[in-house]
């Protein structure tokens, strides 16, 4: 079983409009409503790949109830979300159909109390008992300590469960110091973590801060992976235009599934890259276009990069 943790779950709303105009009034062509948050997106992709998945985190209020109702429609995903007094947030993605660009609006999450956090830690400990790997994804809701992810990483390591961290800012810095097995920063997150703008040096510096493997997402420049077994550059076959929301979560799902299946790093990176690209054509996060995935997978270029500084 793979466990995904989404401490700041969300109700994801996607609006599609013919064209997005600042200060204008818009007629929405299509509305999609999904249980969201990065870890829930990861879980749905993993389930589609055939893995048993459990999701945990917080869900509260009427919005949290809607999230859990919608999550029940996701085949292969077990709901272990914890109820809280505060209300789960909403996110709104507005897709401009004239150019495919997306504008995102994210509400703040609920205020988590000390008692709720303590109860979650107990539940998390029991869930780790049956886990093959765990993903810690997304922002922290209000009330949690900035080192919350570091605490969860240490618990996973104590239980000998491989752990992937996908967050940003100070939670990322604290989390890396707790020595996760994988971190997946984008270029800006990597620069903030290390103070270095040059990706190759920054990726190695991030490893030096504690992460066993760093998979840096560099946008159009693909991926740069630095691991204990080697360093690789990864390039997608072609640029895919569409809705990029959730592409990073599919990347995480590809990395985690490859870890659990024990496939070599180059194949793992190719899978993650193809899944990420194929997500851009999907209507909502947590899905990918199967035909595009099958087309791209054998064409992803993974190149040894032994001369990285």
C-alpha positions in Angstrom: 0.0 0.0 0.0 1.2 3.5 -0.8 0.2 6.3 1.7 -0.3 9.9 0.5 -0.6 12.7 3.0 -2.5 15.9 2.2 -2.6 18.1 5.2 -4.3 20.9 3.3 -6.9 19.1 1.3 -9.2 21.1 -1.0 -12.3 21.1 -3.1 -10.9 21.8 -6.6 -13.1 23.8 -9.0 -12.1 24.1 -12.6 -13.8 26.7 -14.8 -13.4 26.8 -18.6 -14.0 30.1 -20.3 -13.6 31.1 -24.0 -11.1 33.8 -23.1 -10.0 35.3 -19.7 -10.2 39.1 -19.6 -9.0 41.1 -16.6 -11.9 43.0 -15.0 -14.3 41.4 -17.4 -17.5 39.3 -16.9 -17.2 35.7 -18.1 -19.6 33.0 -19.1 -18.3 29.7 -17.9 -18.6 26.9 -20.5 -17.8 24.0 -18.1 -17.4 23.5 -14.4 -15.6 20.5 -12.9 -15.6 19.7 -9.2 -13.0 17.3 -7.7 -11.6 16.2 -4.3 -8.2 17.9 -4.4 -5.0 18.7 -2.8 -1.7 17.4 -4.1 -1.6 14.1 -2.3 -5.2 13.2 -3.5 -4.1 13.9 -7.1 -1.1 11.7 -6.6 -3.3 8.9 -5.1 -5.7 8.9 -8.1 -2.8 8.5 -10.6 -1.3 5.7 -8.5 -4.6 3.9 -8.4 -5.0 4.2 -12.2 -1.5 2.6 -12.4 -2.8 -0.3 -10.4 -1.5 0.5 -6.9 -3.4 0.2 -3.6 -3.5 3.7 -2.2 -4.6 5.2 1.1 -5.0 9.0 1.6 -4.9 10.8 4.8 -4.8 14.4 6.0 -7.6 16.7 7.3 -11.1 17.4 6.1 -13.6 19.7 7.8 -16.9 21.5 7.4 -19.3 21.3 4.5 -16.5 21.6 2.0 -14.6 18.7 3.6 -17.8 16.6 3.5 -18.0 17.3 -0.2 -14.4 16.3 -0.7 -15.0 13.0 1.0 -18.1 12.3 -1.0 -16.2 13.0 -4.2 -13.2 11.0 -3.1 -15.5 7.9 -2.6 -16.0 8.0 -6.4 -12.2 7.4 -7.0 -11.7 3.7 -7.6 -8.8 2.1 -5.7 -8.4 5.0 -3.2 -9.1 4.4 0.5 -10.2 7.4 2.5 -8.4 7.8 5.9 -8.9 11.6 6.2 -9.4 12.9 9.7 -12.3 15.2 10.5 -11.5 18.7 12.0 -13.5 21.6 13.2 -12.3 24.1 10.6 -13.5 24.2 7.0 -11.5 22.6 4.1 -10.4 25.2 1.5 -11.5 25.5 -2.1 -9.2 26.2 -5.1 -10.4 27.6 -8.4 -8.6 27.0 -11.7 -9.8 29.2 -14.6 -8.8 27.7 -18.0 -8.6 30.2 -20.8 -9.6 28.1 -23.9 -8.2 30.6 -26.3 -4.6 29.8 -25.4 -4.8 26.9 -22.8 -3.3 28.9 -20.0 -4.6 28.4 -16.4 -5.1 31.0 -13.6 -5.3 29.6 -10.1 -6.9 30.9 -6.9 -6.2 29.1 -3.7 -8.0 29.7 -0.4 -6.3 29.3 3.0 -6.8 26.1 4.8 -8.5 25.5 8.1 -6.9 26.3 11.5 -5.7 23.0 13.0 -5.6 22.8 16.8 -2.9 21.1 18.8 -5.3 18.3 19.8 -6.2 17.6 16.1 -2.5 17.5 15.2 -1.7 15.1 18.0 -4.6 12.8 17.0 -3.3 12.9 13.4 0.2 11.8 14.5 -1.3 8.8 16.2 -3.3 7.9 13.2 -0.3 8.4 10.8 1.8 6.1 13.0 -0.7 3.3 12.6 -1.1 3.8 8.8 2.7 3.6 8.4 2.5 0.0 9.6 1.1 -1.2 6.3 2.8 1.2 4.0 5.4 0.5 1.3 6.0 4.2 0.7 4.6 7.6 1.7 4.2 10.9 -0.1 4.0 14.1 1.8 2.6 16.7 -0.5 1.5 20.4 -0.6 1.2 23.3 1.8 0.6 23.3 5.5 -2.8 24.5 6.9 -2.8 27.2 9.6 -1.9 26.1 13.1 0.6 23.4 12.2 4.2 23.8 13.2 6.5 24.7 10.3 8.4 21.5 11.0 5.3 19.3 10.6 6.7 17.5 7.6 10.0 17.0 9.3 8.2 15.2 12.1 6.3 13.0 9.6 9.5 12.2 7.8 11.2 11.1 11.0 8.2 8.9 11.8 8.4 7.2 8.4 12.1 6.7 8.7 11.7 5.2 12.2 9.3 2.7 10.6 11.6 2.0 7.6 9.1 3.4 5.1 10.5 5.3 2.1 9.2 8.9 2.1 8.9 11.5 -0.7 8.5 15.2 0.1 6.9 17.7 -2.2 6.4 21.1 -0.6 8.1 24.5 -0.6 9.6 27.3 1.5 10.5 26.7 5.2 8.6 23.4 5.4 10.8 22.1 2.6 14.0 23.3 4.3 13.0 21.7 7.6 11.8 18.6 5.8 15.0 18.1 3.9 17.0 18.2 7.1 15.0 15.2 8.3 16.5 13.2 5.4 13.7 12.1 3.2 14.3 9.5 0.5 13.1 11.8 -2.3 12.3 15.5 -2.7 10.7 17.0 -5.9 11.3 20.8 -6.0 10.7 23.0 -9.0 13.4 25.4 -10.1 12.2 28.3 -7.9 11.7 26.0 -4.8 15.2 24.6 -5.4 16.7 28.1 -5.6 15.0 29.1 -2.4 16.2 26.0 -0.6 19.8 26.3 -1.6 20.4 30.0 -2.5 21.8 28.8 -5.8 20.2 29.5 -9.2 22.3 27.1 -11.3 20.2 23.9 -11.4 23.0 21.4 -11.4 24.8 22.9 -8.4 21.6 23.5 -6.6 20.4 19.9 -7.0 23.6 18.6 -5.6 23.5 21.2 -2.7 20.0 20.0 -1.9 21.3 16.4 -1.6 24.0 17.7 0.7 21.4 19.2 3.0 19.9 15.7 3.7 17.8 14.4 0.8 18.9 11.0 -0.5 17.6 11.9 -4.0 16.6 15.2 -5.5 14.4 15.3 -8.6 14.3 18.9 -9.8 11.5 19.8 -12.2 12.9 22.5 -14.6 9.8 23.2 -16.7 10.5 23.2 -20.4 14.1 22.0 -19.6 12.8 18.7 -18.2 14.1 17.1 -15.1 17.5 16.9 -13.3 17.9 13.9 -11.0 20.6 13.5 -8.5 20.6 10.2 -6.6 22.9 7.9 -4.7 23.1 5.8 -7.8 23.9 8.6 -10.3 22.8 11.8 -11.9 20.5 12.1 -15.0 19.1 14.7 -17.3 15.6 13.9 -18.6 13.9 15.6 -21.6 10.3 15.1 -22.7 9.8 14.3 -26.5 7.8 17.4 -27.1 6.0 20.3 -25.4 2.3 19.6 -24.7 -0.1 22.6 -24.5 -3.0 22.3 -22.1 -3.8 22.5 -18.4 -0.6 21.9 -16.4 -2.5 21.7 -13.1 -1.6 18.3 -11.5 1.4 17.6 -13.7 3.8 17.7 -10.8 1.5 15.4 -8.8 1.6 12.9 -11.7 5.4 13.2 -11.6 5.3 12.3 -7.9 3.1 9.3 -8.7 5.5 8.1 -11.3 8.5 8.3 -9.0 6.7 6.6 -6.1 5.3 3.8 -8.2 8.7 3.2 -9.7 10.3 3.1 -6.2 7.7 0.6 -4.9 8.1 -1.6 -8.0 11.9 -1.4 -7.7 12.5 -0.4 -11.3 15.9 1.3 -12.2 16.2 5.0 -12.0 16.2 5.7 -15.7 12.9 3.8 -16.3 11.5 5.5 -13.2 12.3 8.9 -14.5 11.0 8.2 -17.9 7.7 7.0 -16.4 7.4 10.1 -14.2 8.1 12.4 -17.1 5.6 10.8 -19.5 2.9 10.8 -16.8 3.5 14.4 -16.1 3.3 15.4 -19.8 0.2 13.3 -20.3 -1.6 15.0 -17.4 -1.6 18.3 -19.4 -4.2 16.9 -21.8 -6.4 15.6 -19.0 -9.4 17.7 -18.0 -8.6 17.8 -14.3 -5.7 17.1 -11.9 -5.3 13.5 -10.8 -5.9 12.1 -14.3 -3.7 11.6 -17.4 -4.3 10.9 -21.0 -3.5 7.1 -21.4 -2.9 7.3 -25.2 -0.5 10.2 -24.9 1.3 8.5 -22.0 1.8 5.3 -24.0 3.1 7.4 -27.0 5.5 9.4 -24.9 6.9 6.8 -22.6 9.4 5.1 -25.0 10.4 8.5 -26.4 11.5 10.1 -23.2 15.3 10.8 -23.3 17.1 9.9 -20.0 20.8 10.8 -20.3 23.6 10.0 -17.8 25.1 13.2 -16.4 28.3 12.1 -14.6 30.1 15.4 -15.1 27.7 17.4 -13.0 29.7 19.7 -10.6 
